[in-house]
Amino acid sequence: MFTPKIPPPDTAPTPGTSLVPPLTGLVHPPACTCHHTPAAPTVSAPVPAAPPAPPAVQFTPGSLVVAAAGGTAMVLIIGTVLVSMLLATAITAASVAVCAVVLRSLLNRPNNR
């Protein structure tokens, strides 16, 4: 089941052949049908070198303030959610412990009710 299935030698491609047949007989139509002669190439002036590209991300003072405020807001929101989850877990554990103590005292002394 987990052994590789190797094709028999008569169907396996030889190293010199391709699995894709060559494209033959394809004739593309010309781009336009106006039958004009191409214009003579013109000599253009040399193109000046392009100025260096600016960095991909540019921070302005306003964008830095927005990024800092957004990061602070995310930290506060995530911190609030995590603290509330921890508090909910602590309250649940305390209430289960109180219930266990009450049940234990009720089951150990049934005559004292």
C-alpha positions in Angstrom: 0.0 0.0 0.0 2.8 2.5 0.9 5.3 1.3 -1.7 5.8 3.6 -4.7 4.2 2.6 -7.9 6.8 2.8 -10.7 5.3 2.6 -14.2 6.6 -0.2 -16.4 9.5 0.6 -18.6 7.5 0.7 -21.8 5.2 3.5 -20.6 7.7 5.6 -18.7 9.1 8.6 -20.6 12.7 8.5 -21.6 14.9 11.2 -20.4 15.3 12.8 -23.8 11.6 13.1 -24.5 9.0 15.5 -23.3 5.5 14.8 -21.9 4.1 17.7 -23.8 3.8 17.3 -27.6 5.4 20.2 -29.6 3.1 22.8 -31.0 3.1 22.6 -34.8 0.9 24.1 -37.5 -0.1 27.1 -35.5 -0.3 30.3 -37.6 -1.1 33.6 -35.8 -2.9 36.3 -37.8 -1.2 39.7 -38.1 -2.0 42.3 -35.5 -3.7 44.5 -38.0 -5.0 44.1 -41.5 -4.2 47.5 -42.9 -1.2 46.4 -45.1 0.9 49.5 -44.4 4.7 49.7 -44.6 6.4 50.2 -41.3 7.8 53.7 -40.7 11.6 54.3 -40.6 13.0 54.1 -37.1 13.6 57.6 -35.7 16.6 58.4 -33.5 15.5 59.8 -30.2 17.4 61.8 -27.6 19.1 59.9 -24.9 16.8 59.3 -21.9 18.1 60.8 -18.7 18.7 58.5 -15.8 15.7 58.1 -13.5 16.0 59.5 -10.0 16.4 56.8 -7.3 13.1 55.4 -6.1 11.9 56.5 -2.7 11.6 53.9 0.1 8.4 51.9 -0.1 7.1 53.2 3.3 7.5 56.8 4.4 6.5 57.8 7.9 5.3 61.3 8.6 5.0 62.6 12.1 1.2 62.3 11.8 1.4 58.6 10.7 3.8 57.8 13.5 1.3 59.3 16.1 -1.5 57.3 14.5 0.5 54.1 14.6 1.6 54.6 18.2 -2.1 55.3 19.2 -3.3 52.3 17.3 -0.7 50.1 18.9 -1.5 51.4 22.4 -5.2 50.8 21.8 -4.6 47.2 20.7 -2.4 46.5 23.7 -5.1 47.9 26.1 -7.9 46.0 24.4 -6.1 42.7 24.3 -4.9 43.2 27.9 -8.4 43.9 29.0 -9.8 40.8 27.3 -7.0 38.6 28.8 -7.4 40.0 32.3 -11.2 39.5 32.1 -10.8 35.9 31.0 -8.4 35.3 33.9 -10.8 36.9 36.3 -13.7 34.8 35.0 -11.5 31.6 35.5 -10.6 32.7 39.0 -14.3 33.4 40.0 -15.4 30.0 38.5 -12.6 28.2 40.4 -13.6 29.9 43.7 -17.3 29.2 43.3 -16.5 25.5 42.5 -14.3 25.3 45.7 -17.1 26.8 47.8 -19.6 24.4 46.4 -17.2 21.5 47.1 -16.8 22.6 50.7 -20.5 23.0 51.2 -21.3 19.6 49.7 -18.5 17.9 51.7 -19.9 19.4 55.0 -23.5 18.3 54.0 -22.4 14.7 53.1 -20.2 14.2 56.2 -22.8 15.1 58.8 -26.2 14.2 57.6 -27.6 14.1 61.2 -26.8 17.8 62.0 -29.3 19.4 59.6 
